[in-house]
Each structure stands twice: as C-alpha cells, then as structure tokens.
Amino acid sequence: MDPIYENGVAVPGTGAAPAAAAVRAARPGDLEAVLGIRNDAVKNSTALWTETPLTTAEGAAWFAAYLERGAAFVAEYAGEVVGFAVYGPWRALEGYRHSAENSVYVRTDRHGLGIGSALLTVLVPAARQAGYHVMIADIEAGNAASIRLHERFGFETVGTVREVGIKFGRWLDLTIMRLPLD
C-alpha cells in the first residue's frame, strides 16, 4: 500500500534531472497544499496511523499550532509546495519538554528527488535553535526509505516496537529513532 519512496534521479514524467527544492518557513497560505499532502498520506500510506483525513477546519487548527511555534517548513519545487516538515513536542507531559518529534512528508509524485533531505536539512537546526535536546522520529518499520533518510542525518535506531498500530487491516511495527541536538 505504501508508495515507492526512492524512484531514481529523473523527475517523474519528464526524464529530466531534478533541481534542488527550495525550503522556507511555512505560511498560512500553504495550508491547502500541506493538507493535501498530509491527507494523501492518511489515505494511501502507513506513514500516519489514522484512517481519518483532516477537514479544512481541523487542518487549519493543526497547522496553526506549528506556525505559531515557527516549527513548520515547506519545500517548493517548480513553483509548487511538494513537501512539508514539522517538529513539535514528542509527548505532552512536561518531563518530555526537551524532546521534539519530527514529521516529514513529500508529495507522492516527487518522492526520490531529495526533497525529504532538503526539509530535514532545515528542520533539524531549527529544532536545535529552539532549544530541544533530542529529536525523535517514529517511523513505520516497513518504511525503509524514511529510515535511511533519518540515518543519513545521524539518527540512530533505538528500537522497534512490534504490532503497536493497525492500518489497512494489518498490524504495524514502530521503529523509534533519535538524534541528539546538543
């Protein structure tokens, strides 16, 4: 059910080599594109362990929380928002206040072009500058491309918890990765 994340070096449908994605701080006007990417992941992948897409109102509230903290970024490619990344508290209790969780999503037709790397290149230092001590990546264990992406940025696998989620009628394993930020 998951899309292929690493599809070579050509821009899909063109045969052309990809250009670098430009990453910038997200703005309220990016909501529609970000929500489209997020909801596509909800409907078609195991990246998000929910089967309920966000409505526009729900998405606006979700996105606004990241915008308010300056913790949301988008990647633009050929004039379109093709990916986004956010970081936020890993857990709600105050004892976790120095640990951030990251989320990186790239539009399905732009996988394999280095957009996830471009987003993490900006996201990790932003979380460090915000004062977080460690960044956590909770990744569905079958998502080898996301695991490799995080490994390239120095994340280490701290463990895999078996069968803690379910989606599309099958049990999912969660790989937890961490990166020290200071």
C-alpha positions as a LaTeX table, in Angstrom:
\begin{tabular}{lrrr}
\hline
Residue & $x$ (\AA) & $y$ (\AA) & $z$ (\AA) \\
\hline
Met1 & 0.00 & 0.00 & 0.00 \\
Asp2 & 2.91 & 2.37 & 0.55 \\
Pro3 & 4.27 & 4.29 & $-2.43$ \\
Ile4 & 7.79 & 3.76 & $-3.68$ \\
Tyr5 & 9.88 & 6.43 & $-1.99$ \\
Glu6 & 13.08 & 6.25 & $-3.99$ \\
Asn7 & 12.37 & 6.21 & $-7.70$ \\
Gly8 & 15.67 & 7.21 & $-9.21$ \\
Val9 & 17.01 & 10.58 & $-10.25$ \\
Ala10 & 14.68 & 11.68 & $-13.04$ \\
Val11 & 11.73 & 13.97 & $-12.46$ \\
Pro12 & 8.69 & 11.72 & $-12.95$ \\
Gly13 & 7.15 & 12.13 & $-16.39$ \\
Thr14 & 9.99 & 14.25 & $-17.78$ \\
Gly15 & 13.20 & 12.22 & $-17.76$ \\
Ala16 & 14.95 & 15.40 & $-16.58$ \\
Ala17 & 17.32 & 15.57 & $-13.64$ \\
Pro18 & 15.73 & 17.18 & $-10.58$ \\
Ala19 & 16.53 & 20.70 & $-9.47$ \\
Ala20 & 17.02 & 21.50 & $-5.81$ \\
Ala21 & 13.90 & 22.11 & $-3.78$ \\
Ala22 & 13.74 & 25.44 & $-2.01$ \\
Val23 & 12.81 & 25.12 & 1.66 \\
Arg24 & 11.24 & 28.03 & 3.51 \\
Ala25 & 9.21 & 28.70 & 6.62 \\
Ala26 & 5.61 & 27.69 & 6.09 \\
Arg27 & 2.90 & 30.35 & 5.85 \\
Pro28 & $-0.85$ & 30.19 & 6.43 \\
Gly29 & $-1.40$ & 30.21 & 2.65 \\
Asp30 & 0.38 & 26.84 & 2.40 \\
Leu31 & $-2.44$ & 25.09 & 4.25 \\
Glu32 & $-4.20$ & 23.67 & 1.19 \\
Ala33 & $-1.04$ & 22.11 & $-0.25$ \\
Val34 & 0.18 & 20.82 & 3.12 \\
Leu35 & $-3.22$ & 19.37 & 3.96 \\
Gly36 & $-3.37$ & 17.71 & 0.54 \\
Ile37 & $-0.02$ & 16.01 & 1.12 \\
Arg38 & $-0.94$ & 15.00 & 4.67 \\
Asn39 & $-4.36$ & 13.65 & 3.74 \\
Asp40 & $-2.90$ & 11.70 & 0.82 \\
Ala41 & $-0.53$ & 10.03 & 3.30 \\
Val42 & $-3.50$ & 9.25 & 5.55 \\
Lys43 & $-5.46$ & 7.66 & 2.70 \\
Asn44 & $-2.67$ & 5.85 & 0.86 \\
Ser45 & 0.18 & 5.01 & 3.21 \\
Thr46 & 1.07 & 3.76 & 6.64 \\
Ala47 & 3.07 & 6.90 & 7.42 \\
Leu48 & 0.23 & 8.26 & 9.59 \\
Trp49 & $-1.62$ & 5.77 & 11.74 \\
Thr50 & $-5.07$ & 7.16 & 11.23 \\
Glu51 & $-7.66$ & 6.49 & 8.58 \\
Thr52 & $-9.43$ & 9.83 & 9.07 \\
Pro53 & $-8.25$ & 12.73 & 6.88 \\
Leu54 & $-8.37$ & 16.19 & 8.44 \\
Thr55 & $-11.10$ & 18.57 & 7.35 \\
Thr56 & $-10.03$ & 22.05 & 6.32 \\
Ala57 & $-11.03$ & 23.43 & 9.73 \\
Glu58 & $-9.20$ & 20.65 & 11.61 \\
Gly59 & $-6.18$ & 21.05 & 9.34 \\
Ala60 & $-6.11$ & 24.80 & 9.91 \\
Ala61 & $-6.01$ & 24.32 & 13.69 \\
Trp62 & $-3.35$ & 21.59 & 13.44 \\
Phe63 & $-1.18$ & 23.68 & 11.08 \\
Ala64 & $-1.63$ & 26.90 & 13.09 \\
Ala65 & $-0.06$ & 25.29 & 16.16 \\
Tyr66 & 3.15 & 24.61 & 14.20 \\
Leu67 & 3.11 & 28.02 & 12.52 \\
Glu68 & 2.76 & 29.73 & 15.90 \\
Arg69 & 5.91 & 27.98 & 17.16 \\
Gly70 & 7.84 & 28.60 & 13.92 \\
Ala71 & 8.13 & 24.83 & 13.59 \\
Ala72 & 6.75 & 24.26 & 10.07 \\
Phe73 & 8.59 & 24.34 & 6.76 \\
Val74 & 7.64 & 23.65 & 3.16 \\
Ala75 & 9.63 & 22.62 & 0.12 \\
Glu76 & 8.85 & 24.30 & $-3.17$ \\
Tyr77 & 9.76 & 22.62 & $-6.42$ \\
Ala78 & 8.90 & 24.04 & $-9.83$ \\
Gly79 & 6.75 & 26.69 & $-8.13$ \\
Glu80 & 4.63 & 24.26 & $-6.10$ \\
Val81 & 4.66 & 23.12 & $-2.49$ \\
Val82 & 5.74 & 19.49 & $-2.80$ \\
Gly83 & 6.64 & 18.65 & 0.78 \\
Phe84 & 6.46 & 19.80 & 4.36 \\
Ala85 & 8.16 & 19.13 & 7.65 \\
Val86 & 7.18 & 20.00 & 11.19 \\
Tyr87 & 8.53 & 19.40 & 14.66 \\
Gly88 & 6.80 & 19.58 & 17.97 \\
Pro89 & 6.66 & 18.06 & 21.42 \\
Trp90 & 7.24 & 14.32 & 21.38 \\
Arg91 & 4.92 & 13.72 & 24.32 \\
Ala92 & 2.55 & 16.06 & 26.17 \\
Leu93 & 3.86 & 15.63 & 29.72 \\
Glu94 & 6.35 & 18.26 & 30.93 \\
Gly95 & 9.07 & 15.70 & 31.56 \\
Tyr96 & 9.38 & 15.32 & 27.77 \\
Arg97 & 9.56 & 19.09 & 27.12 \\
His98 & 13.11 & 18.92 & 25.74 \\
Ser99 & 12.30 & 16.17 & 23.21 \\
Ala100 & 10.87 & 17.00 & 19.79 \\
Glu101 & 9.30 & 14.69 & 17.24 \\
Asn102 & 9.72 & 15.37 & 13.55 \\
Ser103 & 7.38 & 14.65 & 10.65 \\
Val104 & 8.50 & 14.88 & 7.02 \\
Tyr105 & 6.13 & 14.34 & 4.09 \\
Val106 & 6.73 & 14.65 & 0.36 \\
Arg107 & 4.07 & 14.65 & $-2.32$ \\
Thr108 & 3.85 & 11.15 & $-3.81$ \\
Asp109 & 4.82 & 12.20 & $-7.33$ \\
Arg110 & 8.00 & 13.85 & $-6.04$ \\
His111 & 9.47 & 11.03 & $-3.95$ \\
Gly112 & 13.12 & 10.22 & $-4.58$ \\
Leu113 & 14.19 & 13.74 & $-5.56$ \\
Gly114 & 15.97 & 14.71 & $-2.34$ \\
Ile115 & 13.09 & 16.81 & $-1.04$ \\
Gly116 & 12.94 & 14.97 & 2.28 \\
Ser117 & 16.66 & 15.62 & 2.75 \\
Ala118 & 16.22 & 19.30 & 1.92 \\
Leu119 & 13.46 & 19.56 & 4.53 \\
Leu120 & 15.44 & 17.77 & 7.26 \\
Thr121 & 18.45 & 19.98 & 6.49 \\
Val122 & 16.37 & 22.95 & 7.68 \\
Leu123 & 14.22 & 21.21 & 10.30 \\
Val124 & 16.98 & 19.76 & 12.49 \\
Pro125 & 18.86 & 23.04 & 13.05 \\
Ala126 & 15.57 & 24.84 & 13.69 \\
Ala127 & 14.69 & 22.42 & 16.48 \\
Arg128 & 18.21 & 22.75 & 17.86 \\
Gln129 & 17.91 & 26.55 & 17.84 \\
Ala130 & 14.52 & 26.26 & 19.59 \\
Gly131 & 16.33 & 24.59 & 22.49 \\
Tyr132 & 15.35 & 20.97 & 22.08 \\
His133 & 17.79 & 18.38 & 23.45 \\
Val134 & 16.84 & 15.42 & 21.25 \\
Met135 & 14.75 & 14.82 & 18.14 \\
Ile136 & 12.69 & 11.65 & 17.79 \\
Ala137 & 11.44 & 10.05 & 14.59 \\
Asp138 & 8.66 & 7.48 & 14.99 \\
Ile139 & 8.61 & 5.58 & 11.69 \\
Glu140 & 6.53 & 2.65 & 10.46 \\
Ala141 & 9.15 & $-0.11$ & 10.42 \\
Gly142 & 8.47 & $-1.05$ & 6.79 \\
Asn143 & 9.29 & 2.45 & 5.54 \\
Ala144 & 12.91 & 1.71 & 4.66 \\
Ala145 & 13.36 & 4.96 & 2.72 \\
Ser146 & 12.38 & 7.11 & 5.72 \\
Ile147 & 14.63 & 5.09 & 7.99 \\
Arg148 & 17.55 & 5.53 & 5.55 \\
Leu149 & 16.82 & 9.26 & 5.28 \\
His150 & 16.99 & 9.67 & 9.04 \\
Glu151 & 20.14 & 7.53 & 9.28 \\
Arg152 & 21.85 & 9.87 & 6.79 \\
Phe153 & 21.18 & 12.72 & 9.22 \\
Gly154 & 22.70 & 10.82 & 12.14 \\
Phe155 & 19.55 & 9.41 & 13.73 \\
Glu156 & 20.14 & 6.09 & 15.48 \\
Thr157 & 17.56 & 3.35 & 15.83 \\
Val158 & 16.79 & 2.84 & 19.49 \\
Gly159 & 14.28 & 0.06 & 18.97 \\
Thr160 & 11.30 & $-1.33$ & 17.17 \\
Val161 & 8.05 & $-1.97$ & 18.96 \\
Arg162 & 6.16 & $-4.81$ & 17.30 \\
Glu163 & 2.47 & $-4.67$ & 16.39 \\
Val164 & 1.58 & $-1.43$ & 18.21 \\
Gly165 & $-0.56$ & 0.01 & 15.43 \\
Ile166 & $-3.03$ & $-1.17$ & 12.85 \\
Lys167 & $-3.99$ & 0.20 & 9.47 \\
Phe168 & $-5.39$ & $-1.28$ & 6.28 \\
Gly169 & $-6.23$ & $-4.42$ & 8.26 \\
Arg170 & $-2.67$ & $-5.27$ & 9.27 \\
Trp171 & $-0.53$ & $-4.83$ & 12.34 \\
Leu172 & 2.26 & $-2.27$ & 12.12 \\
Asp173 & 5.62 & $-2.09$ & 13.85 \\
Leu174 & 7.07 & 1.23 & 15.02 \\
Thr175 & 10.78 & 1.98 & 14.67 \\
Ile176 & 11.92 & 4.73 & 17.02 \\
Met177 & 14.99 & 6.77 & 16.05 \\
Arg178 & 16.73 & 9.58 & 17.94 \\
Leu179 & 19.16 & 12.36 & 17.21 \\
Pro180 & 20.95 & 14.32 & 19.96 \\
Leu181 & 20.66 & 18.03 & 19.24 \\
Asp182 & 23.15 & 19.49 & 21.71 \\
\hline
\end{tabular}
